[in-house]
Amino acid sequence: MTSAGSKPVTSSTYYVLLALADADRHGVGIGDEVRRRTDGIVELGPGTLYATLSKMLDRGLIAQIDAPVEGDDPRRRYYSITEGGREALSYETHRLSVVLHAARSKGIAE
């Protein structure tokens, strides 16, 4: 059996993990961070984002946490990356690096 960190993840899962790597965030904040970090190239719509979050919770890649600020909107759900999520992020980043290296060696990418 493979661990959560030793197999490829979907692109939406990767973007969410990357968004949570440096800070806990609520759903809209995750979407905003993805859009900002990709210069608007990637935009996770609400359906994709919340379906991805649900699957990631089930896989143990993220955890739902209490709001970090008292008095925050009670409808907001905050998420934190787990150790398994960090392993998956590290594995996928390495995998993508290998693919990018291959593309560069063929003159396809800068």
C-alpha positions, 0 to 999 in steps of 0.5 A, a space after each residue: 500500500 502506498 502512503 498519501 505522499 508517494 503517489 501523484 495528486 491532481 492539479 487542484 489538490 497540488 494547488 491547494 496544498 501549495 496554498 496551505 504550505 505557509 499558512 492556514 486558510 479558509 476556502 475563499 482564501 485558498 482560492 485567492 492564494 492560488 489565483 495570486 500565486 499563479 498570476 491568475 492563470 489558475 482559478 479554482 471555481 467553488 465546485 472544484 475547490 470545495 470538492 477538492 477540499 472534501 476529498 483531501 480531508 478524506 485522504 488526510 492531506 488537510 485538516 479542518 481547524 478552528 478559526 484563528 481569529 475570534 469573532 471571524 465569520 462562523 460560516 468560514 471553515 479553515 484548513 491546515 496542511 497535515 504531515 501527509 499533505 506535506 509529504 504529498 506536496 514534496 513528492 508531487 513537487 519533485 515529480 513535476 520538477 523531473 517532468 519540467 527537466 525532461 521538457 527543458 531537455 527537449 527544448 519545450 520549456 524555458 
